[in-house]
């Protein structure tokens, strides 16, 4: 379930929703600050799409950044992949 709506302002590290499963619930955190400019309702109705197509139909919110320098503190795709591989 998403807790932010179109036009809301989200801060870096703010919780913007929750992913629930049979055994647990996990918060979703925004990596950046800005205005929510799009909300994808499809995962609300079909949550499995987040796992099936996370880079396509499974996105949750689009945020227009208020501070692009916040990107400097995030991992690149390659760094994230390496971090996951190290954890296994």
PyMOL Python script that loads the backbone (N, CA, C, O; Angstrom):
from pymol import cmd

cmd.read_pdbstr("""\
ATOM      1  N   UNK A   1       0.837  -1.171   0.000  1.00  0.00           N
ATOM      2  CA  UNK A   1       0.000   0.000   0.000  1.00  0.00           C
ATOM      3  C   UNK A   1       0.888   1.243   0.000  1.00  0.00           C
ATOM      4  O   UNK A   1       1.876   1.311   0.731  1.00  0.00           O
ATOM      5  N   UNK A   2       0.533   2.205  -0.812  1.00  0.00           N
ATOM      6  CA  UNK A   2       1.281   3.461  -0.898  1.00  0.00           C
ATOM      7  C   UNK A   2       0.626   4.499   0.000  1.00  0.00           C
ATOM      8  O   UNK A   2      -0.599   4.615   0.035  1.00  0.00           O
ATOM      9  N   UNK A   3       1.441   5.250   0.723  1.00  0.00           N
ATOM     10  CA  UNK A   3       0.901   6.250   1.641  1.00  0.00           C
ATOM     11  C   UNK A   3       1.016   7.675   1.096  1.00  0.00           C
ATOM     12  O   UNK A   3       0.536   8.616   1.728  1.00  0.00           O
ATOM     13  N   UNK A   4       1.646   7.844  -0.071  1.00  0.00           N
ATOM     14  CA  UNK A   4       1.773   9.166  -0.672  1.00  0.00           C
ATOM     15  C   UNK A   4       0.911   9.236  -1.918  1.00  0.00           C
ATOM     16  O   UNK A   4       0.735   8.241  -2.621  1.00  0.00           O
ATOM     17  N   UNK A   5       0.379  10.409  -2.184  1.00  0.00           N
ATOM     18  CA  UNK A   5      -0.482  10.635  -3.332  1.00  0.00           C
ATOM     19  C   UNK A   5       0.169  11.627  -4.291  1.00  0.00           C
ATOM     20  O   UNK A   5       1.121  12.322  -3.936  1.00  0.00           O
ATOM     21  N   UNK A   6      -0.345  11.677  -5.469  1.00  0.00           N
ATOM     22  CA  UNK A   6       0.111  12.624  -6.477  1.00  0.00           C
ATOM     23  C   UNK A   6       0.139  14.033  -5.895  1.00  0.00           C
ATOM     24  O   UNK A   6      -0.848  14.492  -5.320  1.00  0.00           O
ATOM     25  N   UNK A   7       1.274  14.718  -6.045  1.00  0.00           N
ATOM     26  CA  UNK A   7       1.419  16.083  -5.549  1.00  0.00           C
ATOM     27  C   UNK A   7       1.989  16.181  -4.152  1.00  0.00           C
ATOM     28  O   UNK A   7       2.388  17.265  -3.728  1.00  0.00           O
ATOM     29  N   UNK A   8       2.039  15.069  -3.419  1.00  0.00           N
ATOM     30  CA  UNK A   8       2.636  15.083  -2.080  1.00  0.00           C
ATOM     31  C   UNK A   8       4.137  15.296  -2.182  1.00  0.00           C
ATOM     32  O   UNK A   8       4.744  15.026  -3.219  1.00  0.00           O
ATOM     33  N   UNK A   9       4.727  15.778  -1.105  1.00  0.00           N
ATOM     34  CA  UNK A   9       6.171  15.938  -1.025  1.00  0.00           C
ATOM     35  C   UNK A   9       6.730  14.830  -0.148  1.00  0.00           C
ATOM     36  O   UNK A   9       6.238  14.580   0.952  1.00  0.00           O
ATOM     37  N   UNK A  10       7.756  14.179  -0.648  1.00  0.00           N
ATOM     38  CA  UNK A  10       8.417  13.097   0.085  1.00  0.00           C
ATOM     39  C   UNK A  10       9.852  13.525   0.366  1.00  0.00           C
ATOM     40  O   UNK A  10      10.486  14.170  -0.469  1.00  0.00           O
ATOM     41  N   UNK A  11      10.360  13.170   1.528  1.00  0.00           N
ATOM     42  CA  UNK A  11      11.743  13.473   1.879  1.00  0.00           C
ATOM     43  C   UNK A  11      12.618  12.242   1.726  1.00  0.00           C
ATOM     44  O   UNK A  11      12.131  11.114   1.793  1.00  0.00           O
ATOM     45  N   UNK A  12      13.908  12.460   1.519  1.00  0.00           N
ATOM     46  CA  UNK A  12      14.842  11.345   1.450  1.00  0.00           C
ATOM     47  C   UNK A  12      14.726  10.533   2.743  1.00  0.00           C
ATOM     48  O   UNK A  12      14.734  11.082   3.844  1.00  0.00           O
ATOM     49  N   UNK A  13      14.620   9.227   2.579  1.00  0.00           N
ATOM     50  CA  UNK A  13      14.497   8.264   3.665  1.00  0.00           C
ATOM     51  C   UNK A  13      13.125   8.261   4.326  1.00  0.00           C
ATOM     52  O   UNK A  13      12.940   7.561   5.322  1.00  0.00           O
ATOM     53  N   UNK A  14      12.147   9.022   3.809  1.00  0.00           N
ATOM     54  CA  UNK A  14      10.772   8.937   4.302  1.00  0.00           C
ATOM     55  C   UNK A  14      10.145   7.624   3.850  1.00  0.00           C
ATOM     56  O   UNK A  14      10.447   7.127   2.765  1.00  0.00           O
ATOM     57  N   UNK A  15       9.286   7.073   4.671  1.00  0.00           N
ATOM     58  CA  UNK A  15       8.511   5.901   4.290  1.00  0.00           C
ATOM     59  C   UNK A  15       7.380   6.370   3.380  1.00  0.00           C
ATOM     60  O   UNK A  15       6.620   7.272   3.734  1.00  0.00           O
ATOM     61  N   UNK A  16       7.274   5.744   2.189  1.00  0.00           N
ATOM     62  CA  UNK A  16       6.199   6.140   1.282  1.00  0.00           C
ATOM     63  C   UNK A  16       5.185   5.022   1.058  1.00  0.00           C
ATOM     64  O   UNK A  16       4.231   5.187   0.297  1.00  0.00           O
ATOM     65  N   UNK A  17       5.387   3.906   1.706  1.00  0.00           N
ATOM     66  CA  UNK A  17       4.446   2.806   1.577  1.00  0.00           C
ATOM     67  C   UNK A  17       4.937   1.581   2.318  1.00  0.00           C
ATOM     68  O   UNK A  17       5.970   1.602   2.987  1.00  0.00           O
ATOM     69  N   UNK A  18       4.162   0.502   2.179  1.00  0.00           N
ATOM     70  CA  UNK A  18       4.462  -0.759   2.845  1.00  0.00           C
ATOM     71  C   UNK A  18       4.212  -1.893   1.866  1.00  0.00           C
ATOM     72  O   UNK A  18       3.218  -1.893   1.138  1.00  0.00           O
ATOM     73  N   UNK A  19       5.120  -2.860   1.854  1.00  0.00           N
ATOM     74  CA  UNK A  19       4.927  -4.090   1.103  1.00  0.00           C
ATOM     75  C   UNK A  19       4.590  -5.169   2.118  1.00  0.00           C
ATOM     76  O   UNK A  19       5.339  -5.393   3.070  1.00  0.00           O
ATOM     77  N   UNK A  20       3.461  -5.836   1.913  1.00  0.00           N
ATOM     78  CA  UNK A  20       3.034  -6.862   2.852  1.00  0.00           C
ATOM     79  C   UNK A  20       3.068  -8.227   2.186  1.00  0.00           C
ATOM     80  O   UNK A  20       2.740  -8.370   1.008  1.00  0.00           O
ATOM     81  N   UNK A  21       3.473  -9.230   2.964  1.00  0.00           N
ATOM     82  CA  UNK A  21       3.408 -10.613   2.514  1.00  0.00           C
ATOM     83  C   UNK A  21       2.681 -11.413   3.593  1.00  0.00           C
ATOM     84  O   UNK A  21       2.220 -10.853   4.588  1.00  0.00           O
ATOM     85  N   UNK A  22       2.586 -12.691   3.393  1.00  0.00           N
ATOM     86  CA  UNK A  22       1.900 -13.538   4.361  1.00  0.00           C
ATOM     87  C   UNK A  22       2.600 -13.485   5.719  1.00  0.00           C
ATOM     88  O   UNK A  22       1.943 -13.497   6.760  1.00  0.00           O
ATOM     89  N   UNK A  23       3.927 -13.425   5.706  1.00  0.00           N
ATOM     90  CA  UNK A  23       4.698 -13.524   6.947  1.00  0.00           C
ATOM     91  C   UNK A  23       5.168 -12.196   7.524  1.00  0.00           C
ATOM     92  O   UNK A  23       5.468 -12.128   8.716  1.00  0.00           O
ATOM     93  N   UNK A  24       5.242 -11.144   6.724  1.00  0.00           N
ATOM     94  CA  UNK A  24       5.851  -9.909   7.221  1.00  0.00           C
ATOM     95  C   UNK A  24       5.356  -8.683   6.448  1.00  0.00           C
ATOM     96  O   UNK A  24       4.674  -8.802   5.430  1.00  0.00           O
ATOM     97  N   UNK A  25       5.710  -7.528   6.950  1.00  0.00           N
ATOM     98  CA  UNK A  25       5.466  -6.260   6.264  1.00  0.00           C
ATOM     99  C   UNK A  25       6.766  -5.463   6.294  1.00  0.00           C
ATOM    100  O   UNK A  25       7.453  -5.431   7.315  1.00  0.00           O
ATOM    101  N   UNK A  26       7.104  -4.822   5.181  1.00  0.00           N
ATOM    102  CA  UNK A  26       8.338  -4.048   5.085  1.00  0.00           C
ATOM    103  C   UNK A  26       8.035  -2.653   4.562  1.00  0.00           C
ATOM    104  O   UNK A  26       7.276  -2.486   3.607  1.00  0.00           O
ATOM    105  N   UNK A  27       8.634  -1.659   5.195  1.00  0.00           N
ATOM    106  CA  UNK A  27       8.460  -0.278   4.750  1.00  0.00           C
ATOM    107  C   UNK A  27       9.217  -0.036   3.454  1.00  0.00           C
ATOM    108  O   UNK A  27      10.236  -0.671   3.183  1.00  0.00           O
ATOM    109  N   UNK A  28       8.702   0.892   2.660  1.00  0.00           N
ATOM    110  CA  UNK A  28       9.359   1.370   1.442  1.00  0.00           C
ATOM    111  C   UNK A  28       9.888   2.765   1.732  1.00  0.00           C
ATOM    112  O   UNK A  28       9.148   3.619   2.219  1.00  0.00           O
ATOM    113  N   UNK A  29      11.172   3.006   1.434  1.00  0.00           N
ATOM    114  CA  UNK A  29      11.800   4.289   1.730  1.00  0.00           C
ATOM    115  C   UNK A  29      12.186   5.008   0.452  1.00  0.00           C
ATOM    116  O   UNK A  29      12.697   4.395  -0.485  1.00  0.00           O
ATOM    117  N   UNK A  30      11.941   6.311   0.418  1.00  0.00           N
ATOM    118  CA  UNK A  30      12.331   7.120  -0.726  1.00  0.00           C
ATOM    119  C   UNK A  30      13.826   7.419  -0.655  1.00  0.00           C
ATOM    120  O   UNK A  30      14.315   7.838   0.394  1.00  0.00           O
ATOM    121  N   UNK A  31      14.556   7.213  -1.742  1.00  0.00           N
ATOM    122  CA  UNK A  31      15.987   7.514  -1.732  1.00  0.00           C
ATOM    123  C   UNK A  31      16.285   9.003  -1.909  1.00  0.00           C
ATOM    124  O   UNK A  31      17.401   9.450  -1.644  1.00  0.00           O
ATOM    125  N   UNK A  32      15.290   9.767  -2.355  1.00  0.00           N
ATOM    126  CA  UNK A  32      15.482  11.192  -2.641  1.00  0.00           C
ATOM    127  C   UNK A  32      14.296  12.005  -2.147  1.00  0.00           C
ATOM    128  O   UNK A  32      13.251  11.451  -1.808  1.00  0.00           O
ATOM    129  N   UNK A  33      14.462  13.318  -2.108  1.00  0.00           N
ATOM    130  CA  UNK A  33      13.386  14.239  -1.744  1.00  0.00           C
ATOM    131  C   UNK A  33      12.779  14.846  -3.006  1.00  0.00           C
ATOM    132  O   UNK A  33      13.460  15.023  -4.015  1.00  0.00           O
ATOM    133  N   UNK A  34      11.506  15.155  -2.931  1.00  0.00           N
ATOM    134  CA  UNK A  34      10.860  15.837  -4.045  1.00  0.00           C
ATOM    135  C   UNK A  34       9.350  15.660  -4.039  1.00  0.00           C
ATOM    136  O   UNK A  34       8.761  15.210  -3.057  1.00  0.00           O
ATOM    137  N   UNK A  35       8.742  16.024  -5.153  1.00  0.00           N
ATOM    138  CA  UNK A  35       7.293  15.942  -5.309  1.00  0.00           C
ATOM    139  C   UNK A  35       6.919  14.665  -6.050  1.00  0.00           C
ATOM    140  O   UNK A  35       7.534  14.316  -7.058  1.00  0.00           O
ATOM    141  N   UNK A  36       5.912  13.980  -5.546  1.00  0.00           N
ATOM    142  CA  UNK A  36       5.393  12.789  -6.218  1.00  0.00           C
ATOM    143  C   UNK A  36       4.621  13.258  -7.453  1.00  0.00           C
ATOM    144  O   UNK A  36       3.590  13.920  -7.336  1.00  0.00           O
ATOM    145  N   UNK A  37       5.129  12.907  -8.638  1.00  0.00           N
ATOM    146  CA  UNK A  37       4.514  13.375  -9.887  1.00  0.00           C
ATOM    147  C   UNK A  37       3.745  12.264 -10.613  1.00  0.00           C
ATOM    148  O   UNK A  37       2.962  12.539 -11.522  1.00  0.00           O
ATOM    149  N   UNK A  38       3.969  11.023 -10.209  1.00  0.00           N
ATOM    150  CA  UNK A  38       3.202   9.902 -10.763  1.00  0.00           C
ATOM    151  C   UNK A  38       3.076   8.823  -9.702  1.00  0.00           C
ATOM    152  O   UNK A  38       3.996   8.597  -8.915  1.00  0.00           O
ATOM    153  N   UNK A  39       1.927   8.158  -9.689  1.00  0.00           N
ATOM    154  CA  UNK A  39       1.683   7.027  -8.801  1.00  0.00           C
ATOM    155  C   UNK A  39       1.158   5.895  -9.664  1.00  0.00           C
ATOM    156  O   UNK A  39       0.201   6.076 -10.416  1.00  0.00           O
ATOM    157  N   UNK A  40       1.782   4.724  -9.559  1.00  0.00           N
ATOM    158  CA  UNK A  40       1.362   3.558 -10.319  1.00  0.00           C
ATOM    159  C   UNK A  40       0.421   2.725  -9.452  1.00  0.00           C
ATOM    160  O   UNK A  40       0.846   2.149  -8.450  1.00  0.00           O
ATOM    161  N   UNK A  41      -0.836   2.659  -9.825  1.00  0.00           N
ATOM    162  CA  UNK A  41      -1.829   1.909  -9.062  1.00  0.00           C
ATOM    163  C   UNK A  41      -1.800   0.418  -9.394  1.00  0.00           C
ATOM    164  O   UNK A  41      -2.357  -0.384  -8.645  1.00  0.00           O
ATOM    165  N   UNK A  42      -1.167   0.030 -10.495  1.00  0.00           N
ATOM    166  CA  UNK A  42      -1.178  -1.365 -10.923  1.00  0.00           C
ATOM    167  C   UNK A  42      -0.629  -2.312  -9.848  1.00  0.00           C
ATOM    168  O   UNK A  42      -1.238  -3.357  -9.619  1.00  0.00           O
ATOM    169  N   UNK A  43       0.487  -2.002  -9.180  1.00  0.00           N
ATOM    170  CA  UNK A  43       0.972  -2.910  -8.132  1.00  0.00           C
ATOM    171  C   UNK A  43       0.045  -3.007  -6.917  1.00  0.00           C
ATOM    172  O   UNK A  43       0.090  -3.993  -6.181  1.00  0.00           O
ATOM    173  N   UNK A  44      -0.789  -1.997  -6.705  1.00  0.00           N
ATOM    174  CA  UNK A  44      -1.740  -2.062  -5.597  1.00  0.00           C
ATOM    175  C   UNK A  44      -2.750  -3.170  -5.863  1.00  0.00           C
ATOM    176  O   UNK A  44      -3.102  -3.926  -4.958  1.00  0.00           O
ATOM    177  N   UNK A  45      -3.214  -3.264  -7.105  1.00  0.00           N
ATOM    178  CA  UNK A  45      -4.190  -4.280  -7.491  1.00  0.00           C
ATOM    179  C   UNK A  45      -3.544  -5.629  -7.782  1.00  0.00           C
ATOM    180  O   UNK A  45      -4.174  -6.667  -7.582  1.00  0.00           O
ATOM    181  N   UNK A  46      -2.292  -5.630  -8.252  1.00  0.00           N
ATOM    182  CA  UNK A  46      -1.566  -6.851  -8.613  1.00  0.00           C
ATOM    183  C   UNK A  46      -0.136  -6.758  -8.076  1.00  0.00           C
ATOM    184  O   UNK A  46       0.791  -6.512  -8.848  1.00  0.00           O
ATOM    185  N   UNK A  47       0.061  -6.952  -6.770  1.00  0.00           N
ATOM    186  CA  UNK A  47       1.383  -6.747  -6.174  1.00  0.00           C
ATOM    187  C   UNK A  47       2.476  -7.651  -6.738  1.00  0.00           C
ATOM    188  O   UNK A  47       3.655  -7.311  -6.650  1.00  0.00           O
ATOM    189  N   UNK A  48       2.116  -8.769  -7.303  1.00  0.00           N
ATOM    190  CA  UNK A  48       3.117  -9.678  -7.868  1.00  0.00           C
ATOM    191  C   UNK A  48       3.903  -9.049  -9.007  1.00  0.00           C
ATOM    192  O   UNK A  48       4.997  -9.507  -9.336  1.00  0.00           O
ATOM    193  N   UNK A  49       3.348  -7.994  -9.614  1.00  0.00           N
ATOM    194  CA  UNK A  49       4.018  -7.336 -10.735  1.00  0.00           C
ATOM    195  C   UNK A  49       5.329  -6.673 -10.311  1.00  0.00           C
ATOM    196  O   UNK A  49       6.220  -6.482 -11.138  1.00  0.00           O
ATOM    197  N   UNK A  50       5.453  -6.322  -9.031  1.00  0.00           N
ATOM    198  CA  UNK A  50       6.701  -5.720  -8.541  1.00  0.00           C
ATOM    199  C   UNK A  50       7.858  -6.707  -8.698  1.00  0.00           C
ATOM    200  O   UNK A  50       8.962  -6.308  -9.067  1.00  0.00           O
ATOM    201  N   UNK A  51       7.619  -7.975  -8.425  1.00  0.00           N
ATOM    202  CA  UNK A  51       8.658  -8.998  -8.590  1.00  0.00           C
ATOM    203  C   UNK A  51       8.794  -9.429 -10.044  1.00  0.00           C
ATOM    204  O   UNK A  51       9.900  -9.722 -10.499  1.00  0.00           O
ATOM    205  N   UNK A  52       7.696  -9.473 -10.773  1.00  0.00           N
ATOM    206  CA  UNK A  52       7.715  -9.950 -12.154  1.00  0.00           C
ATOM    207  C   UNK A  52       8.344  -8.952 -13.115  1.00  0.00           C
ATOM    208  O   UNK A  52       9.038  -9.350 -14.051  1.00  0.00           O
ATOM    209  N   UNK A  53       8.115  -7.675 -12.901  1.00  0.00           N
ATOM    210  CA  UNK A  53       8.566  -6.648 -13.847  1.00  0.00           C
ATOM    211  C   UNK A  53       8.949  -5.358 -13.115  1.00  0.00           C
ATOM    212  O   UNK A  53       8.344  -4.316 -13.364  1.00  0.00           O
ATOM    213  N   UNK A  54       9.955  -5.408 -12.206  1.00  0.00           N
ATOM    214  CA  UNK A  54      10.278  -4.238 -11.380  1.00  0.00           C
ATOM    215  C   UNK A  54      10.775  -3.032 -12.165  1.00  0.00           C
ATOM    216  O   UNK A  54      10.599  -1.897 -11.721  1.00  0.00           O
ATOM    217  N   UNK A  55      11.395  -3.255 -13.325  1.00  0.00           N
ATOM    218  CA  UNK A  55      11.917  -2.134 -14.116  1.00  0.00           C
ATOM    219  C   UNK A  55      10.954  -1.710 -15.218  1.00  0.00           C
ATOM    220  O   UNK A  55      11.256  -0.804 -15.994  1.00  0.00           O
ATOM    221  N   UNK A  56       9.797  -2.360 -15.288  1.00  0.00           N
ATOM    222  CA  UNK A  56       8.790  -2.032 -16.289  1.00  0.00           C
ATOM    223  C   UNK A  56       7.497  -1.612 -15.607  1.00  0.00           C
ATOM    224  O   UNK A  56       7.372  -0.481 -15.138  1.00  0.00           O
ATOM    225  N   UNK A  57       6.544  -2.518 -15.554  1.00  0.00           N
ATOM    226  CA  UNK A  57       5.220  -2.219 -15.004  1.00  0.00           C
ATOM    227  C   UNK A  57       5.177  -2.196 -13.477  1.00  0.00           C
ATOM    228  O   UNK A  57       4.169  -1.788 -12.901  1.00  0.00           O
ATOM    229  N   UNK A  58       6.254  -2.630 -12.810  1.00  0.00           N
ATOM    230  CA  UNK A  58       6.239  -2.752 -11.360  1.00  0.00           C
ATOM    231  C   UNK A  58       6.720  -1.543 -10.580  1.00  0.00           C
ATOM    232  O   UNK A  58       6.903  -1.635  -9.366  1.00  0.00           O
ATOM    233  N   UNK A  59       6.931  -0.412 -11.239  1.00  0.00           N
ATOM    234  CA  UNK A  59       7.375   0.792 -10.514  1.00  0.00           C
ATOM    235  C   UNK A  59       6.252   1.277  -9.600  1.00  0.00           C
ATOM    236  O   UNK A  59       5.089   0.947  -9.829  1.00  0.00           O
ATOM    237  N   UNK A  60       6.582   2.056  -8.567  1.00  0.00           N
ATOM    238  CA  UNK A  60       5.596   2.477  -7.583  1.00  0.00           C
ATOM    239  C   UNK A  60       5.266   3.972  -7.660  1.00  0.00           C
ATOM    240  O   UNK A  60       4.110   4.343  -7.862  1.00  0.00           O
ATOM    241  N   UNK A  61       6.274   4.821  -7.499  1.00  0.00           N
ATOM    242  CA  UNK A  61       6.053   6.268  -7.599  1.00  0.00           C
ATOM    243  C   UNK A  61       7.185   6.895  -8.405  1.00  0.00           C
ATOM    244  O   UNK A  61       8.302   6.379  -8.439  1.00  0.00           O
ATOM    245  N   UNK A  62       6.878   8.007  -9.046  1.00  0.00           N
ATOM    246  CA  UNK A  62       7.888   8.827  -9.721  1.00  0.00           C
ATOM    247  C   UNK A  62       7.990  10.134  -8.941  1.00  0.00           C
ATOM    248  O   UNK A  62       6.980  10.759  -8.618  1.00  0.00           O
ATOM    249  N   UNK A  63       9.217  10.534  -8.644  1.00  0.00           N
ATOM    250  CA  UNK A  63       9.458  11.724  -7.836  1.00  0.00           C
ATOM    251  C   UNK A  63      10.292  12.719  -8.628  1.00  0.00           C
ATOM    252  O   UNK A  63      11.339  12.371  -9.173  1.00  0.00           O
ATOM    253  N   UNK A  64       9.820  13.964  -8.687  1.00  0.00           N
ATOM    254  CA  UNK A  64      10.617  15.045  -9.271  1.00  0.00           C
ATOM    255  C   UNK A  64      11.546  15.549  -8.176  1.00  0.00           C
ATOM    256  O   UNK A  64      11.095  16.121  -7.183  1.00  0.00           O
ATOM    257  N   UNK A  65      12.838  15.337  -8.360  1.00  0.00           N
ATOM    258  CA  UNK A  65      13.818  15.651  -7.322  1.00  0.00           C
ATOM    259  C   UNK A  65      13.854  17.139  -6.990  1.00  0.00           C
ATOM    260  O   UNK A  65      13.792  17.993  -7.874  1.00  0.00           O
ATOM    261  N   UNK A  66      13.956  17.424  -5.706  1.00  0.00           N
ATOM    262  CA  UNK A  66      14.131  18.816  -5.278  1.00  0.00           C
ATOM    263  C   UNK A  66      15.606  19.132  -5.046  1.00  0.00           C
ATOM    264  O   UNK A  66      15.993  20.299  -5.009  1.00  0.00           O
ATOM    265  N   UNK A  67      16.436  18.084  -4.889  1.00  0.00           N
ATOM    266  CA  UNK A  67      17.856  18.282  -4.640  1.00  0.00           C
ATOM    267  C   UNK A  67      18.650  17.195  -5.370  1.00  0.00           C
ATOM    268  O   UNK A  67      18.949  16.155  -4.784  1.00  0.00           O
ATOM    269  N   UNK A  68      18.993  17.424  -6.638  1.00  0.00           N
ATOM    270  CA  UNK A  68      19.704  16.402  -7.419  1.00  0.00           C
ATOM    271  C   UNK A  68      21.031  15.960  -6.804  1.00  0.00           C
ATOM    272  O   UNK A  68      21.518  14.882  -7.143  1.00  0.00           O
ATOM    273  N   UNK A  69      21.627  16.742  -5.922  1.00  0.00           N
ATOM    274  CA  UNK A  69      22.886  16.331  -5.297  1.00  0.00           C
ATOM    275  C   UNK A  69      22.697  15.097  -4.408  1.00  0.00           C
ATOM    276  O   UNK A  69      23.675  14.435  -4.059  1.00  0.00           O
ATOM    277  N   UNK A  70      21.450  14.784  -4.038  1.00  0.00           N
ATOM    278  CA  UNK A  70      21.204  13.588  -3.234  1.00  0.00           C
ATOM    279  C   UNK A  70      21.584  12.313  -3.994  1.00  0.00           C
ATOM    280  O   UNK A  70      21.845  11.281  -3.376  1.00  0.00           O
ATOM    281  N   UNK A  71      21.617  12.377  -5.312  1.00  0.00           N
ATOM    282  CA  UNK A  71      22.006  11.218  -6.112  1.00  0.00           C
ATOM    283  C   UNK A  71      23.450  10.808  -5.840  1.00  0.00           C
ATOM    284  O   UNK A  71      23.806   9.641  -6.003  1.00  0.00           O
ATOM    285  N   UNK A  72      24.279  11.761  -5.427  1.00  0.00           N
ATOM    286  CA  UNK A  72      25.684  11.471  -5.149  1.00  0.00           C
ATOM    287  C   UNK A  72      25.853  10.451  -4.022  1.00  0.00           C
ATOM    288  O   UNK A  72      26.864   9.752  -3.972  1.00  0.00           O
ATOM    289  N   UNK A  73      24.890  10.360  -3.133  1.00  0.00           N
ATOM    290  CA  UNK A  73      24.975   9.442  -2.005  1.00  0.00           C
ATOM    291  C   UNK A  73      24.380   8.069  -2.275  1.00  0.00           C
ATOM    292  O   UNK A  73      24.371   7.218  -1.386  1.00  0.00           O
ATOM    293  N   UNK A  74      23.879   7.835  -3.498  1.00  0.00           N
ATOM    294  CA  UNK A  74      23.250   6.563  -3.831  1.00  0.00           C
ATOM    295  C   UNK A  74      24.211   5.641  -4.564  1.00  0.00           C
ATOM    296  O   UNK A  74      25.163   6.098  -5.196  1.00  0.00           O
ATOM    297  N   UNK A  75      23.960   4.347  -4.475  1.00  0.00           N
ATOM    298  CA  UNK A  75      24.750   3.367  -5.208  1.00  0.00           C
ATOM    299  C   UNK A  75      24.372   3.383  -6.683  1.00  0.00           C
ATOM    300  O   UNK A  75      23.219   3.633  -7.035  1.00  0.00           O
ATOM    301  N   UNK A  76      25.345   3.118  -7.537  1.00  0.00           N
ATOM    302  CA  UNK A  76      25.044   2.903  -8.950  1.00  0.00           C
ATOM    303  C   UNK A  76      24.456   1.505  -9.092  1.00  0.00           C
ATOM    304  O   UNK A  76      24.513   0.717  -8.149  1.00  0.00           O
ATOM    305  N   UNK A  77      23.899   1.187 -10.244  1.00  0.00           N
ATOM    306  CA  UNK A  77      23.360  -0.149 -10.489  1.00  0.00           C
ATOM    307  C   UNK A  77      24.448  -1.201 -10.309  1.00  0.00           C
ATOM    308  O   UNK A  77      24.199  -2.260  -9.733  1.00  0.00           O
ATOM    309  N   UNK A  78      25.645  -0.916 -10.795  1.00  0.00           N
ATOM    310  CA  UNK A  78      26.757  -1.864 -10.678  1.00  0.00           C
ATOM    311  C   UNK A  78      27.175  -2.051  -9.217  1.00  0.00           C
ATOM    312  O   UNK A  78      27.435  -3.176  -8.788  1.00  0.00           O
ATOM    313  N   UNK A  79      27.242  -0.961  -8.454  1.00  0.00           N
ATOM    314  CA  UNK A  79      27.600  -1.056  -7.038  1.00  0.00           C
ATOM    315  C   UNK A  79      26.560  -1.876  -6.261  1.00  0.00           C
ATOM    316  O   UNK A  79      26.908  -2.671  -5.389  1.00  0.00           O
ATOM    317  N   UNK A  80      25.290  -1.669  -6.592  1.00  0.00           N
ATOM    318  CA  UNK A  80      24.218  -2.417  -5.926  1.00  0.00           C
ATOM    319  C   UNK A  80      24.304  -3.903  -6.269  1.00  0.00           C
ATOM    320  O   UNK A  80      24.161  -4.754  -5.391  1.00  0.00           O
ATOM    321  N   UNK A  81      24.536  -4.210  -7.530  1.00  0.00           N
ATOM    322  CA  UNK A  81      24.687  -5.603  -7.958  1.00  0.00           C
ATOM    323  C   UNK A  81      25.839  -6.267  -7.205  1.00  0.00           C
ATOM    324  O   UNK A  81      25.700  -7.392  -6.726  1.00  0.00           O
ATOM    325  N   UNK A  82      26.976  -5.575  -7.098  1.00  0.00           N
ATOM    326  CA  UNK A  82      28.134  -6.115  -6.373  1.00  0.00           C
ATOM    327  C   UNK A  82      27.819  -6.330  -4.896  1.00  0.00           C
ATOM    328  O   UNK A  82      28.245  -7.325  -4.309  1.00  0.00           O
ATOM    329  N   UNK A  83      27.087  -5.417  -4.302  1.00  0.00           N
ATOM    330  CA  UNK A  83      26.716  -5.545  -2.907  1.00  0.00           C
ATOM    331  C   UNK A  83      25.842  -6.788  -2.691  1.00  0.00           C
ATOM    332  O   UNK A  83      26.029  -7.518  -1.718  1.00  0.00           O
ATOM    333  N   UNK A  84      24.901  -7.021  -3.591  1.00  0.00           N
ATOM    334  CA  UNK A  84      24.052  -8.203  -3.503  1.00  0.00           C
ATOM    335  C   UNK A  84      24.851  -9.489  -3.657  1.00  0.00           C
ATOM    336  O   UNK A  84      24.618 -10.467  -2.947  1.00  0.00           O
ATOM    337  N   UNK A  85      25.793  -9.476  -4.587  1.00  0.00           N
ATOM    338  CA  UNK A  85      26.614 -10.662  -4.818  1.00  0.00           C
ATOM    339  C   UNK A  85      27.509 -10.964  -3.617  1.00  0.00           C
ATOM    340  O   UNK A  85      27.749 -12.131  -3.309  1.00  0.00           O
ATOM    341  N   UNK A  86      27.999  -9.944  -2.944  1.00  0.00           N
ATOM    342  CA  UNK A  86      28.831 -10.127  -1.759  1.00  0.00           C
ATOM    343  C   UNK A  86      28.038 -10.734  -0.607  1.00  0.00           C
ATOM    344  O   UNK A  86      28.593 -11.460   0.218  1.00  0.00           O
ATOM    345  N   UNK A  87      26.763 -10.442  -0.550  1.00  0.00           N
ATOM    346  CA  UNK A  87      25.902 -10.934   0.524  1.00  0.00           C
ATOM    347  C   UNK A  87      25.542 -12.399   0.397  1.00  0.00           C
ATOM    348  O   UNK A  87      25.051 -12.996   1.354  1.00  0.00           O
ATOM    349  N   UNK A  88      25.775 -12.992  -0.767  1.00  0.00           N
ATOM    350  CA  UNK A  88      25.407 -14.402  -0.969  1.00  0.00           C
ATOM    351  C   UNK A  88      26.512 -15.336  -0.623  1.00  0.00           C
ATOM    352  O   UNK A  88      26.354 -16.551  -0.741  1.00  0.00           O
TER     353      UNK A  88
END
""", "prot")
cmd.dss("prot")
cmd.show_as("cartoon", "prot")
cmd.util.cbc("prot")
cmd.orient("prot")
